[in-house]
Amino acid sequence: MTLLVAAAVLIAAVTHASWNAIAHGIRDQLLAFTLVGGGGMLGGLALLPFAPAPAADAWPYLLASAAVHVVYQLLLMRSFHLGDFGQMYPIARGTAPLVVTVAAAVFVGERPDRWQAAGIALASAGLVGVALWGIRGSLRPATGESGGGDGNGG
């Protein structure tokens, strides 16, 4: 791995953690998602002069990808309304690799080998496990389970 690639990965990790911390602190989830999306758009616009335009054949896929992303964001906002951010975000991130793997297998015939499948399962189980660890007594509607306990996880 080159120094440039390592730096890009670290910068991406820091910016991702930063905007998630900012989003977590904003109670109006629509505002938070708008600010995060707007920041991404500004970054993309700043890079626009340095990249060629996508090929004409790519535009339907770009538009479909944008539509899927908007639906994902709306569903994610809804899950934050139904459950705790600290639980819903890891569940969303933990299930995404599984969803993408299944979609890739169904729609384009891409199937992971056993090591890739084990890695996807381990990463997803870890993130979902972290999210579900603290909900013992107060299961929220977003997880599809009924409440109980004192409402404070115990």
Residue frames as a rotation matrix with the C-alpha (Angstrom) as fourth column:
MET 1
0.590 0.807 0.000 0.00
0.807 -0.590 0.000 0.00
0.000 0.000 -1.000 0.00
THR 2
-0.259 -0.684 0.683 1.41
0.634 -0.653 -0.414 3.38
0.729 0.326 0.602 -0.97
LEU 3
-0.816 -0.106 -0.569 1.59
0.526 -0.544 -0.654 6.31
-0.240 -0.833 0.499 1.42
LEU 4
-0.844 0.533 -0.062 -1.00
-0.504 -0.747 0.434 8.15
0.185 0.397 0.899 -0.67
VAL 5
-0.179 0.798 -0.576 -3.49
-0.044 0.578 0.815 5.27
0.983 0.171 -0.069 -0.40
ALA 6
-0.362 -0.017 -0.932 -2.89
0.867 0.362 -0.343 4.94
0.343 -0.932 -0.116 3.36
ALA 7
-0.957 -0.011 -0.289 -3.40
0.127 -0.914 -0.386 8.69
-0.260 -0.406 0.876 3.79
ALA 8
-0.622 0.775 -0.115 -6.62
-0.532 -0.310 0.788 8.61
0.575 0.551 0.605 1.74
VAL 9
-0.097 0.570 -0.816 -8.00
0.411 0.770 0.488 5.74
0.906 -0.288 -0.309 3.83
LEU 10
-0.554 -0.172 -0.815 -7.12
0.833 -0.136 -0.537 7.51
-0.018 -0.976 0.219 7.09
ILE 11
-0.966 0.239 -0.095 -8.64
-0.243 -0.969 0.035 10.80
-0.084 0.057 0.995 5.90
ALA 12
-0.365 0.875 -0.317 -11.80
-0.312 0.206 0.928 8.96
0.877 0.437 0.198 4.84
ALA 13
-0.180 0.261 -0.948 -12.02
0.755 0.654 0.037 7.27
0.630 -0.710 -0.315 8.25
VAL 14
-0.800 -0.180 -0.573 -11.56
0.540 -0.632 -0.556 10.54
-0.262 -0.754 0.603 10.14
THR 15
-0.853 0.519 -0.053 -14.11
-0.494 -0.770 0.403 12.42
0.168 0.370 0.914 8.01
HIS 16
-0.236 0.789 -0.567 -16.61
0.024 0.588 0.809 9.56
0.971 0.177 -0.158 8.29
ALA 17
-0.296 0.073 -0.952 -16.24
0.915 0.309 -0.261 9.44
0.275 -0.948 -0.158 12.08
SER 18
-0.948 -0.112 -0.297 -16.47
0.207 -0.929 -0.308 13.24
-0.241 -0.353 0.904 12.25
TRP 19
-0.671 0.741 -0.024 -19.67
-0.565 -0.490 0.664 13.58
0.481 0.459 0.747 10.30
ASN 20
-0.083 0.640 -0.764 -21.24
0.374 0.730 0.572 10.72
0.924 -0.238 -0.300 12.22
ALA 21
-0.564 -0.167 -0.809 -20.33
0.825 -0.158 -0.542 12.43
-0.038 -0.973 0.227 15.50
ILE 22
-0.961 0.246 -0.123 -21.84
-0.254 -0.966 0.055 15.67
-0.105 0.084 0.991 14.22
ALA 23
-0.420 0.848 -0.325 -24.96
-0.344 0.183 0.921 13.85
0.840 0.498 0.215 12.96
HIS 24
-0.274 0.275 -0.922 -25.34
0.733 0.680 -0.015 12.08
0.623 -0.680 -0.388 16.32
GLY 25
-0.764 -0.114 -0.635 -25.38
0.570 -0.579 -0.583 15.45
-0.302 -0.807 0.507 18.10
ILE 26
-0.849 0.511 -0.131 -28.10
-0.516 -0.753 0.408 16.94
0.110 0.414 0.904 15.89
ARG 27
-0.593 0.681 0.429 -31.59
-0.058 0.495 -0.867 16.00
-0.803 -0.539 -0.254 17.03
ASP 28
0.489 0.729 -0.480 -33.24
-0.552 -0.167 -0.817 16.90
-0.675 0.664 0.321 13.70
GLN 29
-0.010 -0.533 0.846 -32.22
0.290 0.809 0.512 13.87
-0.957 0.250 0.147 11.63
LEU 30
0.707 0.287 0.647 -33.36
0.694 -0.101 -0.713 15.43
-0.139 0.953 -0.270 8.34
LEU 31
0.902 -0.431 -0.026 -31.07
-0.432 -0.900 -0.052 18.40
-0.001 0.058 -0.998 9.01
ALA 32
0.225 -0.859 0.459 -28.21
-0.445 0.328 0.833 16.08
-0.867 -0.392 -0.308 9.94
PHE 33
0.131 -0.132 0.983 -28.57
0.653 0.757 0.014 13.99
-0.746 0.640 0.185 6.79
THR 34
0.916 0.219 0.335 -28.91
0.397 -0.612 -0.684 17.15
0.055 0.760 -0.648 4.68
LEU 35
0.706 -0.707 -0.049 -25.70
-0.641 -0.666 0.381 18.58
-0.302 -0.238 -0.923 6.14
VAL 36
-0.011 -0.710 0.704 -23.80
-0.087 0.702 0.707 15.31
-0.996 -0.054 -0.069 5.60
GLY 37
0.343 0.223 0.912 -25.12
0.820 0.402 -0.407 14.99
-0.458 0.888 -0.045 2.04
GLY 38
0.998 0.039 0.059 -24.40
0.061 -0.898 -0.436 18.65
0.035 0.438 -0.898 1.34
GLY 39
0.411 -0.910 0.056 -20.84
-0.598 -0.223 0.770 18.25
-0.688 -0.350 -0.636 2.59
GLY 40
-0.088 -0.383 0.920 -20.36
0.406 0.829 0.384 15.26
-0.910 0.407 0.083 0.29
MET 41
0.691 0.414 0.593 -21.81
0.707 -0.212 -0.675 17.25
-0.154 0.885 -0.439 -2.60
LEU 42
0.893 -0.404 -0.199 -19.42
-0.401 -0.914 0.060 20.15
-0.207 0.026 -0.978 -1.96
GLY 43
0.022 -0.912 0.410 -16.48
-0.327 0.381 0.865 17.74
-0.945 -0.153 -0.290 -1.90
GLY 44
0.080 0.095 0.992 -17.65
0.746 0.654 -0.123 16.20
-0.661 0.750 -0.019 -5.18
LEU 45
0.932 0.303 0.197 -18.09
0.359 -0.707 -0.610 19.61
-0.045 0.639 -0.767 -6.78
ALA 46
0.584 -0.788 -0.193 -14.57
-0.580 -0.572 0.580 20.60
-0.567 -0.227 -0.791 -5.70
LEU 47
-0.295 -0.718 0.631 -13.19
-0.038 0.669 0.743 17.51
-0.955 0.195 -0.224 -7.48
LEU 48
0.611 0.706 0.359 -15.37
0.318 0.196 -0.928 17.92
-0.725 0.681 -0.105 -10.59
PRO 49
0.755 -0.324 -0.570 -12.83
-0.625 -0.617 -0.478 19.97
-0.197 0.717 -0.669 -12.59
PHE 50
-0.238 -0.964 0.115 -10.24
-0.911 0.263 0.318 17.22
-0.337 -0.029 -0.941 -12.16
ALA 51
-0.526 0.126 0.841 -12.31
0.075 0.992 -0.102 14.26
-0.847 0.009 -0.532 -13.38
PRO 52
-0.955 0.234 -0.184 -13.80
-0.210 -0.093 0.973 13.39
0.210 0.968 0.138 -16.76
ALA 53
-0.140 0.979 0.149 -17.57
-0.983 -0.119 -0.142 13.19
-0.121 -0.166 0.979 -17.14
PRO 54
-0.322 0.090 0.942 -19.03
-0.172 0.973 -0.152 9.68
-0.931 -0.211 -0.298 -16.81
ALA 55
-1.000 -0.013 0.005 -19.75
0.001 0.293 0.956 7.82
-0.014 0.956 -0.293 -20.03
ALA 56
-0.435 0.897 -0.076 -23.29
-0.845 -0.378 0.377 8.11
0.309 0.228 0.923 -21.36
ASP 57
-0.027 0.411 -0.911 -23.90
-0.100 0.906 0.412 4.40
0.995 0.102 0.016 -20.71
ALA 58
-0.733 -0.346 -0.585 -23.09
0.506 0.297 -0.810 4.91
0.454 -0.890 -0.043 -17.02
TRP 59
-0.796 0.374 0.476 -25.78
-0.478 -0.870 -0.116 7.52
0.371 -0.320 0.872 -16.33
PRO 60
0.261 0.933 -0.249 -28.71
-0.443 0.345 0.828 5.10
0.858 -0.106 0.503 -15.84
TYR 61
0.184 -0.272 -0.945 -26.63
0.670 0.737 -0.082 3.22
0.719 -0.618 0.318 -13.26
LEU 62
-0.862 -0.502 0.073 -25.57
0.323 -0.654 -0.684 6.45
0.391 -0.566 0.726 -11.57
LEU 63
-0.443 0.781 0.440 -29.18
-0.692 -0.610 0.385 7.59
0.570 -0.134 0.811 -11.33
ALA 64
0.471 0.587 -0.659 -30.34
-0.050 0.763 0.644 4.19
0.881 -0.270 0.389 -10.04
SER 65
-0.257 -0.665 -0.701 -27.54
0.760 0.310 -0.572 4.24
0.597 -0.680 0.426 -7.48
ALA 66
-0.904 -0.038 0.427 -28.54
-0.151 -0.904 -0.400 7.73
0.401 -0.426 0.811 -6.35
ALA 67
0.032 0.995 0.095 -32.17
-0.658 -0.051 0.752 6.63
0.753 -0.086 0.653 -6.00
VAL 68
0.384 0.040 -0.922 -31.20
0.431 0.876 0.218 3.58
0.816 -0.481 0.319 -3.94
HIS 69
-0.653 -0.715 -0.250 -29.01
0.587 -0.269 -0.764 5.79
0.479 -0.646 0.595 -1.76
VAL 70
-0.645 0.496 0.581 -31.87
-0.555 -0.827 0.091 8.25
0.525 -0.264 0.809 -1.13
VAL 71
0.445 0.820 -0.361 -34.20
-0.339 0.527 0.779 5.39
0.829 -0.225 0.512 -0.16
TYR 72
0.038 -0.538 -0.842 -31.49
0.709 0.609 -0.357 3.98
0.705 -0.583 0.404 2.14
GLN 73
-0.879 -0.410 0.245 -31.05
0.161 -0.737 -0.656 7.38
0.449 -0.537 0.714 3.80
LEU 74
-0.220 0.885 0.411 -34.81
-0.735 -0.428 0.526 7.78
0.641 -0.186 0.744 4.31
LEU 75
0.579 0.407 -0.706 -35.08
0.056 0.844 0.533 4.30
0.813 -0.348 0.466 5.83
LEU 76
-0.350 -0.787 -0.508 -32.06
0.698 0.142 -0.702 4.99
0.625 -0.600 0.499 8.03
MET 77
-0.788 0.135 0.600 -33.68
-0.362 -0.891 -0.275 8.22
0.498 -0.434 0.751 9.29
ARG 78
0.285 0.958 -0.027 -36.85
-0.607 0.202 0.768 6.28
0.742 -0.202 0.639 10.04
SER 79
0.338 -0.213 -0.917 -34.89
0.516 0.856 -0.009 3.67
0.787 -0.471 0.399 11.99
PHE 80
-0.772 -0.635 0.034 -33.30
0.354 -0.474 -0.806 6.46
0.528 -0.610 0.590 14.07
HIS 81
-0.366 0.739 0.566 -36.81
-0.731 -0.605 0.316 7.64
0.576 -0.298 0.761 14.90
LEU 82
0.616 0.689 -0.381 -37.82
-0.382 0.684 0.621 4.15
0.689 -0.238 0.685 16.03
GLY 83
0.747 -0.418 -0.517 -34.63
0.633 0.684 0.362 3.19
0.202 -0.598 0.776 17.84
ASP 84
0.697 -0.570 -0.435 -31.49
0.030 -0.583 0.812 4.54
-0.717 -0.579 -0.389 19.43
PHE 85
0.755 -0.469 -0.458 -28.82
-0.641 -0.382 -0.665 5.96
0.137 0.796 -0.589 17.06
GLY 86
-0.171 -0.919 0.354 -26.12
-0.965 0.228 0.126 3.94
-0.197 -0.321 -0.927 18.83
GLN 87
-0.226 0.165 0.960 -27.98
-0.066 0.981 -0.184 0.73
-0.972 -0.105 -0.211 18.01
MET 88
0.734 0.660 0.161 -29.56
0.110 0.118 -0.987 1.50
-0.670 0.742 0.013 14.66
TYR 89
0.570 -0.561 -0.600 -26.45
-0.814 -0.482 -0.323 2.79
-0.108 0.673 -0.732 12.92
PRO 90
-0.528 -0.800 0.285 -24.35
-0.735 0.598 0.318 -0.33
-0.425 -0.042 -0.904 13.65
ILE 91
-0.028 0.586 0.810 -27.26
0.176 0.801 -0.573 -2.56
-0.984 0.127 -0.126 12.64
ALA 92
0.879 0.363 -0.310 -27.55
-0.193 -0.323 -0.927 -0.69
-0.437 0.874 -0.213 9.33
ARG 93
0.227 -0.883 -0.410 -23.80
-0.974 -0.202 -0.105 -0.85
0.010 0.423 -0.906 8.75
GLY 94
-0.512 -0.454 0.729 -23.62
-0.568 0.816 0.109 -4.48
-0.644 -0.359 -0.676 9.86
THR 95
0.192 0.662 0.725 -26.40
0.247 0.682 -0.688 -5.70
-0.950 0.311 -0.032 7.61
ALA 96
0.580 0.042 -0.813 -25.26
-0.639 -0.595 -0.487 -3.72
-0.504 0.803 -0.319 4.53
PRO 97
-0.507 -0.811 -0.291 -22.47
-0.824 0.358 0.439 -6.16
-0.252 0.463 -0.850 3.56
LEU 98
-0.631 0.350 0.692 -24.96
0.196 0.936 -0.294 -9.03
-0.750 -0.050 -0.659 3.73
VAL 99
0.466 0.866 -0.183 -27.51
0.086 -0.250 -0.964 -7.20
-0.881 0.434 -0.191 1.60
VAL 100
0.307 -0.436 -0.846 -24.89
-0.882 -0.465 -0.080 -6.23
-0.358 0.770 -0.527 -0.99
THR 101
-0.745 -0.618 0.250 -23.52
-0.512 0.771 0.378 -9.78
-0.426 0.153 -0.891 -1.10
VAL 102
-0.278 0.737 0.617 -26.98
0.420 0.670 -0.612 -11.26
-0.864 0.089 -0.495 -1.69
ALA 103
0.651 0.536 -0.537 -27.85
-0.186 -0.574 -0.798 -8.60
-0.736 0.619 -0.274 -4.28
ALA 104
-0.100 -0.778 -0.620 -24.55
-0.935 -0.141 0.327 -9.19
-0.341 0.612 -0.713 -6.12
ALA 105
-0.814 -0.181 0.552 -25.21
-0.099 0.980 0.174 -12.93
-0.572 0.087 -0.816 -6.18
VAL 106
0.020 0.938 0.345 -28.80
0.481 0.293 -0.826 -12.56
-0.876 0.183 -0.446 -7.39
PHE 107
0.770 0.455 -0.447 -28.39
-0.053 -0.653 -0.756 -9.76
-0.635 0.606 -0.479 -9.93
VAL 108
0.521 -0.625 -0.581 -24.87
-0.851 -0.329 -0.409 -10.17
0.065 0.708 -0.704 -11.35
GLY 109
0.888 -0.074 -0.453 -23.92
-0.005 0.985 -0.172 -13.71
0.459 0.155 0.875 -10.39
GLU 110
-0.111 -0.956 0.273 -21.02
-0.447 -0.197 -0.873 -12.62
0.888 -0.219 -0.405 -8.18
ARG 111
0.882 0.388 -0.266 -20.52
0.008 0.553 0.833 -15.11
0.470 -0.737 0.485 -5.39
PRO 112
0.339 -0.796 0.502 -17.92
-0.929 -0.366 0.049 -14.78
0.145 -0.483 -0.864 -2.63
ASP 113
-0.141 -0.431 -0.891 -15.53
-0.114 0.901 -0.418 -17.63
0.983 0.042 -0.177 -1.95
ARG 114
0.461 0.435 -0.773 -15.67
0.625 0.459 0.631 -19.22
0.630 -0.775 -0.060 1.50
TRP 115
-0.432 -0.674 -0.599 -13.05
0.901 -0.344 -0.264 -16.87
-0.028 -0.654 0.756 3.02
GLN 116
-0.874 0.192 0.447 -14.82
-0.042 -0.945 0.324 -13.79
0.484 0.264 0.834 1.68
ALA 117
0.124 0.985 -0.120 -18.16
-0.004 0.122 0.993 -15.12
0.992 -0.122 0.019 2.93
ALA 118
0.208 -0.120 -0.971 -16.64
0.920 0.361 0.153 -15.80
0.332 -0.925 0.186 6.35
GLY 119
-0.816 -0.563 -0.132 -15.24
0.578 -0.779 -0.244 -12.27
0.035 -0.275 0.961 6.48
ILE 120
-0.572 0.695 0.435 -18.59
-0.242 -0.650 0.720 -10.74
0.784 0.307 0.540 5.51
ALA 121
0.377 0.746 -0.549 -20.41
0.312 0.456 0.834 -12.86
0.872 -0.486 -0.060 8.10
LEU 122
-0.102 -0.512 -0.853 -17.88
0.983 0.078 -0.165 -12.05
0.151 -0.855 0.496 10.83
ALA 123
-0.945 -0.262 0.194 -17.91
0.253 -0.965 -0.074 -8.30
0.206 -0.021 0.978 10.16
SER 124
-0.292 0.921 0.257 -21.70
-0.288 -0.341 0.895 -8.19
0.912 0.188 0.365 10.00
ALA 125
0.400 0.429 -0.810 -22.17
0.571 0.574 0.586 -10.31
0.717 -0.697 -0.016 13.11
GLY 126
-0.473 -0.673 -0.568 -19.69
0.873 -0.273 -0.403 -8.15
0.116 -0.687 0.717 15.00
LEU 127
-0.922 0.134 0.364 -21.43
-0.092 -0.987 0.131 -4.89
0.377 0.087 0.922 14.14
VAL 128
0.050 0.997 -0.053 -24.91
-0.258 0.064 0.964 -6.25
0.965 -0.035 0.261 14.79
GLY 129
0.173 -0.060 -0.983 -23.68
0.790 0.605 0.102 -7.85
0.589 -0.794 0.152 18.03
VAL 130
-0.844 -0.505 -0.179 -22.30
0.521 -0.697 -0.492 -4.52
0.123 -0.509 0.852 19.23
ALA 131
-0.673 0.640 0.371 -25.61
-0.416 -0.742 0.526 -2.86
0.612 0.199 0.765 18.43
LEU 132
0.285 0.881 -0.377 -27.74
-0.174 0.434 0.884 -5.49
0.942 -0.187 0.277 20.15
TRP 133
-0.483 -0.596 -0.642 -25.50
0.480 0.433 -0.763 -5.93
0.733 -0.676 0.077 23.21
GLY 134
-0.998 -0.062 -0.008 -27.10
0.043 -0.585 -0.810 -3.11
0.046 -0.809 0.586 25.24
ILE 135
-0.494 0.866 0.074 -30.79
-0.665 -0.432 0.610 -3.62
0.560 0.252 0.789 24.49
ARG 136
-0.951 0.001 -0.308 -31.43
0.142 0.890 -0.434 -6.47
0.274 -0.457 -0.846 26.95
GLY 137
-0.606 0.735 -0.303 -34.50
0.610 0.186 -0.770 -5.11
-0.510 -0.652 -0.562 28.72
SER 138
0.126 0.672 -0.730 -35.76
-0.067 -0.729 -0.682 -2.41
-0.990 0.134 -0.047 26.40
LEU 139
-0.582 -0.270 0.767 -36.04
0.679 0.357 0.641 -3.71
-0.447 0.894 -0.025 22.87
ARG 140
-0.505 0.312 -0.804 -37.05
-0.320 -0.934 -0.162 -0.91
-0.801 0.175 0.572 20.56
PRO 141
0.556 0.818 0.146 -39.62
-0.112 0.248 -0.962 -1.03
-0.824 0.518 0.230 17.72
ALA 142
0.422 -0.428 -0.799 -36.86
-0.899 -0.308 -0.311 -0.57
-0.113 0.850 -0.515 15.12
THR 143
-0.706 -0.704 0.073 -35.45
-0.695 0.709 0.115 -4.00
-0.133 0.031 -0.991 15.92
GLY 144
-0.267 0.702 -0.660 -38.88
-0.511 0.478 0.715 -5.56
0.817 0.528 0.231 15.45
GLU 145
-0.472 0.060 -0.879 -39.19
0.612 0.740 -0.278 -6.58
0.634 -0.669 -0.387 19.07
SER 146
0.568 0.779 0.267 -41.45
0.270 -0.483 0.833 -5.41
0.778 -0.401 -0.484 21.87
GLY 147
-0.113 -0.598 0.793 -40.31
-0.558 -0.622 -0.549 -3.44
0.822 -0.505 -0.264 24.85
GLY 148
0.690 0.249 -0.680 -40.01
0.423 0.624 0.657 -4.45
0.587 -0.741 0.325 28.43
GLY 149
-0.216 -0.823 -0.526 -37.89
0.948 -0.048 -0.316 -3.64
0.235 -0.567 0.790 31.40
ASP 150
0.137 0.216 -0.967 -37.40
0.697 -0.714 -0.061 -0.08
-0.703 -0.666 -0.249 32.58
GLY 151
0.937 0.251 0.242 -36.73
0.346 -0.585 -0.734 1.56
-0.042 0.772 -0.635 29.21
ASN 152
0.649 -0.759 -0.053 -33.07
-0.737 -0.645 0.201 2.08
-0.187 -0.092 -0.978 30.05
GLY 153
0.120 -0.613 -0.781 -31.64
-0.660 0.538 -0.524 -1.18
0.741 0.579 -0.340 28.79
GLY 154
-0.846 -0.532 -0.019 -32.04
-0.330 0.552 -0.766 -3.02
0.418 -0.642 -0.643 32.07
